[in-house]
Amino acid sequence: MTMRSNARDFPLPPLHPLALALAAALGVLLAGMNARAADSAPGAELPAPGADAAPGDEIDTATFDPNLLKQRGFDPQLAEYLKRAPRFTPGTHQVDLVVNGLRRGKTLATFDNAGKLCFNLAFAEVAGLKPPAMPPGATCTSVENAYPMAVAELQPEIGGISLVVPMDAVKPESRATPGYARGGTGGLLNYEVFGSSTQFNDLNSDHLIANTEVGLNAGNWVFRSAQSYSDSNGVSQFERRHTYAERALMRARSLLQVGDVTMDNAVLAGALVTGVQLKPETGLAPGVRGVIEGIAQTQARVDVRQSGALIYSAVVPPGPFQLGNLQLIDRVSAVDVTVTEADGSERRFSVPAASLDSVATAAPTGYTATIGRVRDQSNTMQAEPWVASASGTWAAGKTGTYSAGAMGAQGYASVGVGAQKRWDDWGTYLSGQVAYANASRREEKGTQVNLAVQQRLSQAVSLNASALKRTEGFRDLLESTQEGEFSAGRTDTTWSVGTSFASRELGTLGASYSRTSTYDDIEYARGTLSWGKQIRGVSLSASAEWDLDDVGEQNDDALYFTVTVPLGSSSRRASAGYNRRAERDRYSVRYEDSPTDTFRYRLNAERDTQYGDTDMRADVSMLPRYTQLDLGYSHGSDGDNTKSYGLRGGAVLHRDGVTFSPYPIDDSFGILKLGSVPGVKVQTPAGPVWTDWSGQAVVPQLQPYRMNAIELITKTLPRNINVANARHELEVGRGSVQHIAFDVMRARRVLLLAKMLDGSPVPSGATVIDGRNKLVTMVSDGGEIFMTNDPAGEAFGIHLPEGGECILEFKLPATPDPDAYYETINATCRPGSLKKELAIGQVSQVTVAP
C-alpha cells in the first residue's frame, strides 16, 4: 500500500533513499532483462529460482545482475530483496472486487503464505459466482482450480482484486446486477430548528419551526419517523409527517414501504396513506423532482405543500430564492407555496406540477402497487377510506415510456393512461396523461387531461408549456373525501408557458407565465422574469414577478436587481441592489465574506424611500464541526428589530458510541474511524466533516447505487501520523450502515547521519536491513539514512556495496519532538556479523537516551 503523510511545508532530506532505490531498480531491471535475454540464447542455461521462493512464485519473481548493481555503486544484496513482485501479506484483507469488469463492492479476501488468493464459498457468493469445486477436506482453493480458464489480477497497491471468469461460472441473476455493500445497524436523529422574534410598534411577533426525524437502520431495513412543530405568536401546531419502514429488494429492483407512505401512481394523483406499497427502486433510476422560484421581501419562511402534505419547509434570506430537489408526490396535483414574511404577512401562489416536471426524464420503469387508508392531514375529510392503487410503466424504445394505472376506494374509482417521449434529434420532449374518475358516493364523474411539452429551438433557446383541463365532475381521491360542494374554488383549467435563453454576450434569461381558472370564474395568474450575466467578474442579476389577476386588493408585483463585485477573493464580495414591491422602493448594499470554510458573515443595509426607514442586518453562519448554526439580527431606524436563529444537524447511535454530524443523516450512511486522532477534516459526499475526540466522524450521506468517495484532507493530520490509504470508495445499497476504517500509524521519522568507526560517512548505495532480514531503506550521500517508521527498540545492519557488513548503533531521545517533521540523529556503523548478531537477536543497538 502507498504511504501518504501530511508533509505540509516541512523540509525533507536532500534525496530520499527509497526514491533512489526505486530509480536504480528500474534501470537495473531493464539492464538485467537484456542480460537475461542474451543468456537465454540457444545453449545458454537459465538461472534457477531462488531457494527461498515459495512454491508457485516463480512467475512473480525478477532476476537482477549483482555485478551490474555493484558497478553502479549499489549493494549486490539489493537483488535479493527486489526480486519478488508486490503481493498481499498472508491473512484476511478488505478489498475492492471487480468481476468481468463489473464492480462487486468491498469484501473480505483471504491470502495464503505466498500472497495467493484463497478462493472459498463465501468469496464466491459475494462475487456472484456459482459455488466452486473444492478438494476433499479443503476450505479454499486457487482461482484456477475453482474455475478453469479463470484469471485473478491482484492489486495490493490499491487494495483490489480483478477477476475474469467464464460466463457460465456467473450466477444468472448476478450478470446484470452489480454488488453493493449492505448491512449494518445504527440509530439516528435529524433536527432542524428555525426561529425569529420581531418587535415593532410595541408589538412582538414570534415564529418557531422545529422538524425532527428519528430512525433506525437494521438488516437493510430503514425505519423513519418525522415530526414537525410550529408556533406562530402563541398558536402552535404539531404535525406527524410520516412514520414508515422500507427495504430495497435488490433482485426485483423494487422498494417495499410499510407505514405512512406517499401513494405513488404513474398517471393518477396520489395521497398520503397508511399502508403497504411496492414500487420501483428510485435509486436505480431518477424520480420526479422540481424547482420553484420566488422572491422574499424579508427573511421569510417558505412552506411547500402538495395534496395537503408538507413536502418542503425552509427559511430563505431577502431577495430571489430557488427551491430545488423537491420530491413531488405526483405529476398531476398543483403545488401550493406559502411565503411568510418576518412581520407575519403571507403570500400564496400555486405552481402546476406538470411545469415542474416538464424537463424531467422518464419515470422508472416497473410496477407500483399500494393498499392502505387515506390520511387526513388537512382536517377537511368527511371520511378516511381504504384505497388500493396499481400502475405500471414500460419502456418505449430508449427515450420513452408509457404508463397505465387504476385506483379504487370506498365510493371512488379512477383509471388513467400516460406516455412520455423524448426526440433528441429534434430537441423535443412531450408527456401527457388522461384520467377518468367516478366519485359514486357524490354521484359525480369526469375526465382530466394533463399535457407538457419542451422544445429546444437552438443551443441557446428552449420553450416549455403545460396545461391541465378538468370537467366539472372530475374528482381526485382527496377531493372525493371532502365535505361540502366543490364548484366554488375548484380548478377548471391550469396552464403555463416558459422560455429560457443563454448566450455568452447577453447572459441567461428566463420567463414564465401561469394561469389558473376556477368553476366560479375566478382567475389567478402569475408571471416571472429572470436575467443574469457576468462581466469581468462582476455579476449582474434581475428578477421580477407579477400578480396578473384581480384577486385581492394588494399589489404583490416585485422587482429585484443586484450588482455583485468580488473583492480580492472568491469568498469576499460586495453587492448593491434595488427592490420594488407593492409600490415601495428599497435600495440595499451588502458585504459578505467566508474567512474559513466553517465561518461566514454578511452585513446588509437597506433604505425604504417611501417611509424613509433604514434597516441594518447582520448574519453569521457557522459550522462548529458537529452542527450548523445561523444567527441574525436586524434593526430599523424606527426602532424595530428582528432576531433570528437556526440550528440543524444529526446524530448517530452505533456500536462504538454516539457521533454527531453537521448535516442530516440520509437513508444510507457511514461511520469512519481514524484511530483515536481528533480534529481531522474528511471530505464526504455531503460536505466536510471532522473526527471527534475519539477519532470518529459520520459520513451522513452515501448515495445508493453510486460511487461515493471519502477522502482525508491529509494536511489536517498531526505531523506524527501516517495513513496507508487516504481515500476510500464505496458503492452501497439503500439502508446500508458502513464502518469505514482508515489504517493509522503513528510515525517517528528519523534522519540518521551514519559514519564508520574511522569517521568517514557510510558509503551511499549501501542497504539497511532489520533483524528479520527485511530491506528497510538505502544509504544516500553523506551517510544519510531516512527512516519513516519508528526505529526505537529495533536492530539494524548494513550491507556495504564493496562487500562487508556492519551493525548500526544510535540513541534516540525518550520522546520525539512533536513539532519536528523528523529528528536528526548521529549513528555509528560498527563492524560485525549480521547473520550471527541480528539473526539470534543478541544485538539491540537502538536505545533510548535517558
C-alpha positions in Angstrom: 0.0 0.0 0.0 1.3 3.5 -0.7 2.1 5.6 2.3 0.6 9.0 2.5 1.6 11.5 5.1 0.9 15.1 5.8 4.2 16.5 4.6 2.9 20.1 4.6 5.8 22.5 4.1 8.4 20.8 6.2 11.9 20.3 4.8 12.9 16.8 3.7 16.4 15.3 3.3 18.1 16.2 0.0 17.4 12.8 -1.6 15.0 10.2 -0.2 17.0 6.9 -0.2 13.9 4.9 -1.1 13.3 7.0 -4.2 16.9 6.4 -5.1 16.5 2.7 -4.7 13.4 2.6 -6.9 15.0 4.6 -9.6 18.1 2.4 -9.5 16.0 -0.7 -9.5 14.2 0.4 -12.7 17.4 1.0 -14.5 18.9 -2.3 -13.3 15.8 -4.2 -14.2 15.9 -3.0 -17.8 19.6 -3.9 -18.0 19.0 -7.2 -16.2 16.2 -8.1 -18.7 18.6 -7.5 -21.6 21.2 -9.7 -19.9 18.7 -12.5 -19.3 17.6 -12.3 -23.0 21.2 -12.8 -24.0 21.8 -15.6 -21.5 18.7 -17.5 -22.7 20.0 -17.9 -26.3 20.3 -21.4 -27.6 22.7 -23.4 -25.5 22.6 -21.0 -22.5 21.5 -22.2 -19.1 18.8 -20.2 -17.3 19.4 -19.4 -13.6 17.4 -21.5 -11.1 14.7 -19.8 -9.0 15.8 -18.5 -5.6 16.0 -21.2 -2.9 13.7 -19.3 -0.7 10.9 -18.8 -3.3 7.6 -20.1 -2.3 6.1 -22.8 -4.5 4.3 -21.3 -7.4 6.1 -18.0 -7.0 8.5 -18.3 -10.0 6.3 -16.3 -12.3 6.2 -13.4 -9.8 10.0 -13.1 -9.4 12.5 -11.0 -11.3 16.3 -11.7 -11.7 18.8 -8.9 -11.4 22.5 -8.8 -12.3 24.5 -8.5 -9.0 27.7 -7.4 -10.9 25.8 -4.6 -12.6 24.4 -3.4 -9.3 27.9 -3.4 -7.8 29.3 -1.5 -10.8 26.7 1.2 -10.2 27.5 1.6 -6.5 24.7 -0.5 -5.0 24.9 -3.3 -2.6 24.6 -6.6 -4.6 22.3 -7.9 -1.9 19.7 -5.5 -3.2 18.8 -8.0 -5.9 17.6 -10.5 -3.3 15.2 -8.0 -1.8 13.7 -6.6 -5.0 13.3 -9.8 -7.0 9.7 -10.5 -5.8 6.6 -8.7 -7.2 4.3 -6.8 -4.8 1.8 -9.2 -3.1 -0.8 -9.2 -0.3 0.5 -10.2 3.1 -0.8 -13.5 4.5 -4.2 -13.3 6.2 -7.5 -11.5 5.6 -7.8 -8.1 3.9 -10.7 -5.9 2.8 -10.5 -5.5 -1.0 -12.4 -3.8 -3.9 -13.7 -6.7 -6.1 -14.3 -6.4 -9.8 -15.7 -9.5 -11.7 -15.6 -9.4 -15.5 -15.4 -5.6 -15.4 -18.4 -5.2 -13.0 -17.8 -3.8 -9.6 -19.0 -6.0 -6.8 -18.1 -3.7 -3.9 -15.9 -4.3 -0.9 -15.4 -7.7 0.6 -13.0 -9.7 2.7 -10.5 -11.9 0.9 -8.0 -14.4 2.4 -4.4 -14.9 1.2 -2.0 -17.7 1.8 1.6 -17.5 2.9 2.7 -16.9 -0.7 0.2 -14.0 -1.1 -2.1 -16.0 -3.4 -5.9 -15.6 -3.2 -7.6 -18.4 -1.3 -10.9 -18.9 -3.0 -13.8 -20.1 -0.8 -17.6 -20.4 -0.8 -18.2 -17.1 1.0 -16.0 -15.2 -1.5 -17.8 -16.8 -4.4 -21.1 -15.7 -3.0 -20.0 -12.1 -2.8 -18.5 -12.3 -6.3 -21.9 -13.5 -7.7 -20.3 -16.8 -8.9 -21.5 -20.4 -8.7 -20.1 -22.4 -5.9 -16.6 -23.7 -6.9 -15.4 -27.2 -6.9 -13.4 -27.8 -3.7 -10.9 -30.5 -3.0 -12.0 -33.0 -0.3 -11.5 -31.6 3.2 -10.2 -28.2 1.8 -11.7 -24.9 3.0 -10.4 -23.0 0.0 -8.6 -23.4 -3.3 -6.9 -21.4 -6.0 -8.9 -19.4 -8.6 -7.5 -21.6 -11.4 -8.8 -24.8 -9.7 -12.1 -23.2 -8.8 -12.9 -22.2 -12.4 -10.9 -23.4 -15.3 -9.6 -20.6 -17.5 -10.2 -18.0 -14.7 -7.6 -15.3 -14.1 -7.2 -13.3 -10.9 -5.3 -10.0 -11.1 -4.1 -9.0 -7.6 -3.6 -5.3 -7.0 -2.2 -4.9 -3.4 -1.0 -1.3 -4.1 -4.7 -0.2 -4.3 -6.3 -3.0 -2.3 -8.1 -4.5 -5.2 -8.8 -7.8 -7.0 -10.0 -8.1 -10.6 -11.4 -11.5 -11.6 -12.0 -12.6 -15.2 -14.1 -15.9 -15.2 -16.1 -17.8 -17.8 -19.7 -16.5 -18.1 -21.0 -20.0 -17.2 -19.5 -19.5 -13.8 -21.5 -16.4 -13.1 -24.9 -16.7 -11.5 -27.6 -15.7 -14.0 -29.2 -13.1 -11.6 -25.8 -11.6 -11.0 -24.8 -10.9 -14.6 -26.6 -7.6 -14.8 -26.8 -6.8 -11.1 -23.7 -5.2 -9.5 -22.9 -5.9 -5.9 -23.3 -3.2 -3.3 -22.1 -3.1 0.3 -25.1 -3.7 2.5 -26.0 -4.4 6.1 -25.1 -2.6 9.3 -27.0 -1.2 12.2 -27.4 2.3 13.5 -29.9 4.7 15.1 -30.2 8.4 14.2 -31.7 11.7 15.0 -32.0 14.6 12.5 -33.1 18.0 13.6 -33.6 21.5 12.2 -34.9 24.5 14.2 -35.7 27.9 12.8 -36.9 30.8 14.9 -37.4 34.6 14.7 -38.6 37.3 17.0 -39.7 40.6 15.7 -40.6 43.7 17.7 -42.4 46.6 16.0 -44.7 49.3 17.3 -44.6 47.9 20.8 -45.8 44.5 19.4 -44.0 41.2 19.2 -44.2 38.6 16.5 -42.6 35.3 17.3 -42.2 32.3 15.0 -40.7 28.9 15.6 -40.4 25.8 13.4 -38.9 22.5 14.7 -38.5 19.5 12.4 -37.2 16.2 13.8 -36.7 12.8 12.4 -35.7 9.7 14.3 -34.8 6.4 12.7 -33.1 3.1 12.7 -31.2 1.1 10.1 -31.0 -2.7 10.8 -30.8 -5.7 8.5 -31.1 -3.5 5.4 -34.4 -2.1 6.7 -34.9 1.7 7.1 -37.2 2.9 9.8 -38.1 6.6 10.0 -40.5 8.8 11.9 -40.6 12.6 11.1 -42.5 15.2 13.0 -43.0 19.0 12.6 -43.8 21.6 15.2 -44.6 25.2 14.6 -45.6 28.1 16.8 -46.7 31.5 15.4 -47.5 34.1 18.0 -48.7 31.5 20.5 -50.7 29.5 18.1 -48.9 26.1 17.9 -49.4 23.1 15.7 -47.9 19.6 15.7 -47.9 17.5 12.6 -46.7 13.9 12.3 -45.3 14.0 8.8 -44.6 10.2 8.4 -43.7 7.0 10.1 -42.6 4.2 7.9 -40.3 1.3 7.2 -38.8 0.4 3.9 -36.4 -2.1 2.4 -34.9 -2.4 -1.1 -35.5 -5.7 -2.8 -32.3 -5.9 -4.9 -33.2 -8.7 -7.3 -36.6 -7.3 -8.0 -35.1 -3.7 -8.2 -38.1 -2.6 -6.1 -38.7 -0.8 -2.8 -41.0 -2.1 -0.2 -42.6 0.5 2.1 -44.8 -0.1 5.1 -46.5 2.7 7.2 -47.2 6.3 6.3 -46.2 6.4 2.6 -46.9 8.7 -0.3 -49.1 6.7 -2.6 -47.3 6.5 -6.0 -49.2 6.1 -9.2 -47.7 6.8 -12.6 -50.8 8.6 -14.0 -53.2 9.4 -11.1 -52.9 12.0 -8.3 -51.6 10.4 -5.1 -52.3 10.9 -1.5 -50.7 10.1 1.9 -51.9 6.7 3.1 -51.1 4.4 6.0 -50.5 1.0 4.4 -48.1 -1.0 2.2 -46.5 0.0 -1.1 -44.2 -1.8 -3.6 -42.6 0.5 -6.2 -39.6 0.6 -8.5 -36.3 1.4 -6.6 -35.8 5.1 -7.5 -32.1 4.8 -6.5 -31.6 2.9 -9.8 -33.4 5.5 -11.9 -34.3 9.2 -11.2 -37.6 10.1 -9.7 -39.8 13.1 -10.0 -38.2 16.3 -8.9 -38.9 20.0 -9.5 -37.7 23.6 -8.9 -39.7 26.5 -7.6 -38.6 30.2 -7.9 -39.9 33.2 -6.0 -38.9 36.5 -4.2 -38.9 37.1 -0.4 -39.3 40.6 0.9 -37.6 39.8 4.2 -36.0 36.8 5.8 -39.0 34.5 5.2 -40.3 31.0 5.8 -41.4 29.1 2.7 -43.7 26.1 3.0 -44.4 23.9 0.0 -47.4 21.6 0.0 -48.9 19.1 -2.4 -52.2 17.3 -1.9 -52.3 18.9 1.6 -49.0 17.4 2.6 -46.0 19.5 3.6 -43.2 18.4 1.3 -40.6 21.1 1.9 -40.0 23.9 4.5 -37.1 26.3 4.7 -36.1 29.8 5.8 -34.8 32.0 3.0 -32.9 35.4 3.0 -34.4 38.5 1.4 -34.4 38.5 -2.3 -34.9 35.9 -5.0 -35.0 32.3 -3.9 -34.9 28.9 -5.7 -36.1 25.7 -4.1 -34.6 22.7 -5.9 -34.6 19.0 -5.5 -38.2 18.9 -4.4 -39.6 15.4 -4.1 -43.1 15.7 -5.6 -46.0 13.4 -4.6 -47.2 13.1 -8.2 -47.1 14.8 -11.6 -50.7 16.0 -11.5 -51.7 17.9 -8.3 -50.8 21.6 -8.1 -48.0 22.6 -5.7 -49.1 25.3 -3.2 -46.4 27.7 -1.9 -46.8 29.9 1.1 -44.2 32.7 1.8 -44.4 34.0 5.4 -42.5 37.3 5.9 -40.8 38.3 9.1 -43.8 40.6 10.0 -46.2 37.7 9.8 -47.7 38.6 6.4 -48.3 35.8 4.0 -48.3 35.4 0.2 -49.5 32.3 -1.5 -49.3 31.0 -5.1 -49.7 27.7 -6.9 -47.4 26.1 -9.5 -48.6 23.4 -11.9 -46.9 20.1 -11.2 -46.5 19.5 -14.9 -44.5 22.7 -15.3 -42.0 21.5 -12.7 -41.7 18.1 -14.4 -41.5 19.3 -18.0 -37.8 18.7 -18.1 -37.7 15.5 -16.1 -36.6 12.2 -17.5 -39.0 9.3 -17.9 -40.2 7.7 -14.7 -38.6 4.5 -13.5 -40.0 1.5 -15.3 -41.7 -1.2 -13.3 -44.8 -1.8 -11.3 -46.3 0.0 -8.3 -48.9 -1.4 -6.0 -50.4 0.3 -2.9 -53.0 -0.6 -0.4 -53.9 1.5 2.7 -56.0 4.0 4.4 -56.0 7.7 3.4 -54.6 10.1 6.0 -56.5 13.3 6.8 -53.8 15.9 7.3 -55.9 19.0 6.4 -58.8 18.1 8.7 -61.3 18.6 5.9 -62.1 15.0 5.1 -65.6 13.5 5.6 -64.1 10.0 5.7 -60.7 8.3 5.6 -61.4 5.5 3.1 -59.3 2.4 2.4 -57.8 2.6 -1.1 -56.0 0.3 -3.5 -53.8 1.6 -6.3 -51.8 -0.1 -9.1 -49.8 1.2 -12.0 -47.1 0.2 -14.4 -44.5 2.0 -16.6 -42.9 0.3 -19.5 -40.1 1.4 -21.8 -40.9 2.6 -25.3 -37.5 2.5 -27.1 -34.6 4.2 -25.4 -36.2 7.6 -24.9 -39.8 7.0 -24.0 -42.2 5.3 -21.6 -45.9 4.6 -21.5 -47.9 4.1 -18.3 -51.3 2.9 -17.1 -52.9 2.9 -13.7 -56.0 2.4 -11.7 -57.3 3.3 -8.2 -60.3 2.2 -6.2 -61.6 3.3 -2.8 -64.9 3.3 -0.9 -67.2 5.2 -3.2 -64.5 6.1 -5.7 -62.8 4.7 -8.8 -60.4 6.1 -11.4 -58.3 4.9 -14.3 -55.7 6.6 -16.4 -53.0 6.2 -19.1 -50.0 8.3 -20.0 -46.9 8.5 -22.1 -43.5 10.3 -22.2 -41.2 10.6 -25.2 -38.0 12.5 -26.0 -36.8 13.1 -29.5 -33.1 14.1 -29.2 -32.6 15.0 -32.8 -35.5 17.5 -32.7 -34.9 18.6 -29.2 -38.5 17.8 -28.2 -39.9 16.3 -25.1 -43.6 15.5 -24.7 -45.7 14.0 -22.0 -49.4 13.5 -21.3 -51.9 11.8 -19.1 -55.6 11.2 -19.4 -57.7 10.1 -16.4 -61.3 9.3 -15.7 -62.8 9.3 -12.2 -66.2 8.2 -10.8 -67.0 9.5 -7.4 -70.1 7.4 -6.9 -70.6 8.5 -3.3 -71.1 12.1 -4.6 -72.7 10.9 -7.9 -70.1 12.8 -9.9 -67.8 11.7 -12.7 -65.5 13.4 -15.1 -62.2 13.5 -17.1 -58.9 15.2 -16.7 -56.2 15.8 -19.3 -52.7 16.8 -18.5 -50.1 17.8 -21.1 -46.5 19.1 -21.0 -44.0 19.9 -23.8 -40.5 21.2 -24.0 -38.9 22.3 -27.3 -35.2 23.2 -27.7 -35.0 25.7 -30.6 -31.2 26.0 -30.5 -28.3 25.5 -28.1 -29.4 28.9 -26.5 -33.2 28.9 -26.6 -35.8 26.5 -25.3 -39.5 26.7 -24.7 -41.8 24.8 -22.4 -45.6 24.6 -21.8 -48.0 22.7 -19.7 -51.8 22.5 -19.4 -54.4 20.7 -17.2 -58.1 20.6 -18.1 -60.8 19.0 -16.0 -64.5 18.6 -16.5 -66.6 19.9 -13.6 -67.5 16.4 -12.4 -63.9 15.2 -12.1 -62.7 14.5 -8.6 -59.3 13.2 -7.5 -59.1 10.9 -4.5 -58.7 13.6 -1.8 -61.5 15.8 -3.3 -63.9 12.8 -3.2 -63.4 12.5 0.6 -64.0 16.1 1.5 -67.3 17.7 2.7 -69.5 20.3 1.1 -69.8 21.4 -2.5 -66.7 22.0 -4.6 -67.7 24.0 -7.6 -66.5 27.2 -5.8 -62.7 27.4 -5.7 -62.2 24.2 -7.7 -59.7 24.3 -10.5 -61.1 24.2 -14.0 -58.0 24.9 -16.1 -54.4 25.4 -15.3 -51.8 26.2 -17.9 -48.3 27.7 -18.1 -45.7 28.7 -20.7 -42.0 29.4 -20.2 -38.8 30.1 -22.1 -35.1 30.1 -21.3 -32.3 31.8 -23.3 -28.5 31.7 -22.7 -25.6 33.3 -24.6 -22.1 34.5 -23.8 -22.9 38.0 -25.0 -26.4 38.6 -23.4 -26.3 36.2 -20.4 -29.1 34.0 -19.3 -32.8 34.9 -19.5 -35.8 33.0 -18.2 -39.5 33.9 -18.4 -42.7 32.1 -17.4 -46.4 32.7 -17.2 -49.1 30.6 -15.5 -52.8 31.0 -15.2 -55.5 29.1 -13.2 -59.2 29.4 -13.6 -61.9 28.0 -11.3 -65.5 26.9 -11.9 -66.8 30.1 -10.2 -64.9 32.3 -12.7 -62.0 33.4 -10.6 -58.7 33.8 -12.4 -55.3 33.5 -10.8 -52.3 34.5 -12.9 -48.6 34.9 -12.2 -45.6 35.9 -14.3 -41.9 35.7 -13.6 -38.8 37.0 -15.4 -35.1 36.5 -14.5 -31.8 37.6 -16.1 -28.2 37.2 -15.2 -24.8 37.9 -16.7 -21.2 38.1 -15.6 -18.8 40.8 -16.9 -15.2 40.6 -15.9 -16.0 39.0 -12.6 -18.9 41.4 -11.8 -22.3 39.6 -11.6 -25.5 41.3 -12.7 -28.9 39.7 -11.9 -32.5 40.8 -12.1 -35.7 39.0 -11.1 -39.3 40.1 -11.3 -42.7 38.5 -10.6 -46.2 39.8 -11.2 -49.7 39.0 -9.9 -51.6 39.3 -13.2 -55.1 38.9 -11.8 -57.8 40.9 -10.0 -58.0 38.7 -6.9 -57.1 40.6 -3.7 -56.6 44.3 -3.2 -52.8 44.2 -2.5 -50.4 44.7 -5.3 -47.7 42.0 -4.9 -45.7 42.8 -8.0 -41.9 42.6 -7.2 -38.7 43.6 -8.9 -35.2 42.8 -7.7 -31.9 43.9 -9.3 -28.4 43.2 -7.9 -24.8 44.0 -8.8 -22.1 41.9 -7.1 -18.4 42.7 -7.2 -15.6 40.4 -5.9 -13.2 41.9 -3.5 -9.9 40.1 -4.0 -11.0 36.6 -3.2 -13.7 34.2 -4.3 -15.4 34.4 -0.9 -15.3 38.1 -0.3 -17.7 40.3 -2.3 -19.9 43.4 -2.1 -23.2 44.0 -3.8 -25.8 46.7 -4.3 -29.4 46.1 -5.1 -32.8 47.7 -5.9 -36.0 46.1 -4.8 -39.6 47.2 -5.5 -42.7 45.6 -4.2 -46.2 46.9 -3.6 -45.2 50.4 -4.9 -42.4 50.6 -2.3 -38.8 51.2 -3.4 -35.9 49.9 -1.5 -32.1 50.2 -2.1 -29.6 48.0 -0.4 -25.9 47.3 0.0 -24.3 44.1 1.2 -20.9 42.8 2.2 -20.1 39.1 2.8 -17.1 37.1 3.5 -16.1 33.5 4.4 -12.7 33.7 6.2 -12.7 30.0 6.7 -14.8 27.0 5.5 -16.6 26.9 8.8 -17.5 30.6 9.2 -19.3 33.1 7.1 -20.8 36.5 7.8 -23.0 39.0 6.0 -23.7 42.7 6.6 -26.6 44.4 4.9 -28.2 47.9 4.9 -31.5 48.7 3.2 -33.2 52.0 2.7 -37.0 52.4 2.2 -37.6 55.6 0.2 -41.4 55.6 0.8 -41.2 55.7 4.6 -37.6 57.0 5.0 -36.6 53.9 7.0 -33.2 52.3 7.1 -32.7 48.7 8.2 -29.4 47.2 9.2 -28.9 43.5 9.3 -26.0 41.1 10.3 -26.0 37.4 9.8 -23.5 34.8 10.8 -23.3 31.2 9.6 -21.1 28.8 11.5 -20.2 25.1 11.1 -18.7 24.3 14.5 -17.7 20.8 13.2 -20.6 18.8 14.7 -23.7 21.1 13.9 -24.7 24.1 11.8 -25.7 27.4 13.5 -27.1 30.5 11.9 -27.6 33.8 13.8 -29.1 37.0 12.6 -30.1 40.4 13.9 -31.7 43.4 12.1 -32.5 46.9 13.4 -34.7 49.6 11.8 -34.4 53.3 12.1 -37.9 53.4 13.7 -36.7 51.0 16.5 -38.0 47.8 15.0 -35.7 44.8 15.4 -35.7 41.1 14.5 -33.6 38.3 16.0 -33.4 35.0 14.2 -31.6 31.7 14.7 -31.3 28.3 13.0 -29.8 25.0 14.2 -29.5 21.8 12.2 -27.6 18.6 12.0 -27.8 15.0 13.1 -26.5 12.3 15.5 -25.9 8.6 15.0 -26.0 5.9 17.7 -23.8 3.0 16.7 -21.8 0.1 18.1 -18.9 2.4 19.2 -21.0 5.2 20.8 -22.7 8.4 19.6 -21.3 10.6 16.9 -22.6 14.0 15.8 -22.9 15.3 12.2 -23.3 18.9 11.0 -25.6 17.5 8.2 -28.9 15.5 8.3 -28.4 11.7 8.1 -29.7 10.0 4.9 -31.1 6.5 4.3 -27.5 5.2 3.8 -24.7 6.5 5.9 -21.4 5.5 7.4 -19.2 5.8 10.5 -15.5 6.4 9.8 -12.7 5.6 12.3 -9.3 7.3 12.2 -7.6 5.6 15.1 -8.1 7.9 18.0 -7.0 11.0 16.1 -9.4 14.0 16.7 -9.9 17.1 14.6 -9.0 15.6 11.2 -11.0 17.0 8.2 -12.6 14.5 5.9 -14.3 15.2 2.6 -17.6 13.3 2.1 -20.4 13.4 -0.5 -22.4 15.7 1.9 -19.6 18.1 2.6 -16.6 18.3 5.0 -16.8 16.6 8.5 -14.3 16.4 11.3 -13.3 13.5 13.6 -14.4 13.9 17.2 -12.4 13.3 20.4 -12.5 9.5 19.7 -11.3 9.8 16.1 -14.8 9.1 14.7 -17.0 11.0 12.3 -20.3 10.5 10.5 -20.4 10.2 6.7 -24.0 11.5 6.6 -24.9 10.6 3.1 -23.8 7.6 0.9 -25.8 7.8 -2.3 -27.2 4.4 -3.0 -26.1 2.6 -6.2 -23.5 5.2 -7.0 -19.8 5.6 -6.3 -19.1 7.5 -3.1 -15.6 8.9 -2.3 -14.4 9.6 1.2 -11.1 11.3 1.4 -8.9 12.5 4.3 -7.6 16.1 4.0 -4.1 15.0 4.8 -2.8 18.4 5.7 -5.0 18.4 8.8 -3.4 15.2 10.1 -0.9 15.5 13.0 2.7 15.5 12.0 3.4 12.1 13.5 0.5 10.3 11.7 0.8 8.3 8.6 -2.2 6.6 6.8 -1.9 3.7 4.5 -4.6 5.0 2.2 -6.2 8.4 2.5 -9.2 7.7 0.2 -12.0 5.1 0.3 -14.6 4.5 -2.4 -17.9 2.8 -1.7 -20.9 1.6 -3.6 -23.7 0.8 -1.2 -27.3 -0.3 -1.2 -30.2 1.5 0.4 -30.3 1.3 4.1 -26.6 0.3 4.5 -24.6 1.4 7.5 -20.9 1.2 6.7 -18.0 1.3 9.1 -15.0 2.8 7.3 -11.6 2.3 9.0 -8.5 4.2 7.9 -5.3 2.5 8.8 -3.4 4.9 11.1 0.2 4.6 12.0 1.9 6.9 14.5 5.2 7.6 12.7 8.5 8.6 14.2 10.7 9.8 11.3 14.4 9.8 11.9 17.3 11.0 9.7 20.4 9.1 10.7 23.9 10.6 9.9 25.8 7.3 9.8 29.6 7.1 10.0 32.1 4.3 10.0 34.5 3.9 13.0 37.1 6.0 11.2 34.7 8.9 11.0 34.0 8.6 7.2 30.3 8.5 6.1 28.8 5.2 5.3 29.0 4.7 1.5 25.9 5.7 -0.5 24.1 2.7 -2.1 24.5 0.5 1.0 21.4 -1.4 2.0 19.9 -1.2 5.5 18.2 -4.3 6.9 16.4 -5.1 10.1 16.6 -8.0 12.5 14.2 -10.1 10.3 16.5 -9.7 7.3 14.0 -7.3 5.6 15.1 -4.4 3.4 14.4 -1.1 5.3 16.0 1.6 3.0 19.2 2.6 1.4 22.0 4.9 2.4 22.3 8.2 0.4 25.1 10.7 0.0 26.8 11.7 3.3 25.8 8.6 5.1 22.1 9.8 5.4 19.6 7.2 6.3 16.0 8.3 6.4 13.6 6.0 8.4 9.8 6.7 8.2 8.8 4.2 10.8 9.7 4.4 14.5 13.1 2.6 14.8 13.1 2.6 18.6 13.9 -0.9 20.0 14.8 -2.3 16.6 18.2 -3.7 15.5 19.6 -2.7 12.1 22.6 -3.7 10.0 24.1 -2.5 6.8 25.4 -4.4 3.7 28.3 -2.4 2.2 28.5 -2.0 -1.7 32.1 -3.2 -1.8 31.4 -6.2 0.4 31.4 -6.4 4.2 28.8 -5.5 6.8 28.3 -3.6 10.0 25.9 -3.1 12.9 24.1 0.3 13.1 24.3 1.9 16.5 22.5 5.1 17.6 20.5 6.6 20.5 17.0 8.2 20.3 15.5 10.7 22.8 12.9 9.3 25.1 10.1 11.2 23.3 10.0 12.6 19.8 9.7 16.4 19.2 6.0 16.9 18.3 6.8 20.0 16.3 9.5 18.4 14.1 8.7 16.5 11.0 11.8 14.4 11.5 14.6 14.0 14.0 18.3 14.2 13.1 20.5 11.7 15.0 24.1 10.7 14.7 24.8 7.0 14.2 27.9 4.7 14.0 28.3 1.6 11.9 30.3 -1.0 13.9 31.8 -3.9 12.0 30.1 -7.2 12.9 28.4 -10.3 11.5 24.8 -9.6 10.6 24.0 -13.3 10.4 25.3 -14.0 13.9 24.3 -10.9 15.7 20.9 -9.9 14.1 19.6 -13.4 13.5 19.9 -14.6 17.0 18.6 -11.4 18.5 21.7 -10.6 20.5 22.0 -7.0 19.1 19.7 -4.2 20.0 21.8 -1.2 19.4 18.9 1.2 19.1 18.5 2.6 22.6 16.5 5.5 24.1 18.5 8.2 25.8 17.7 8.9 29.4 
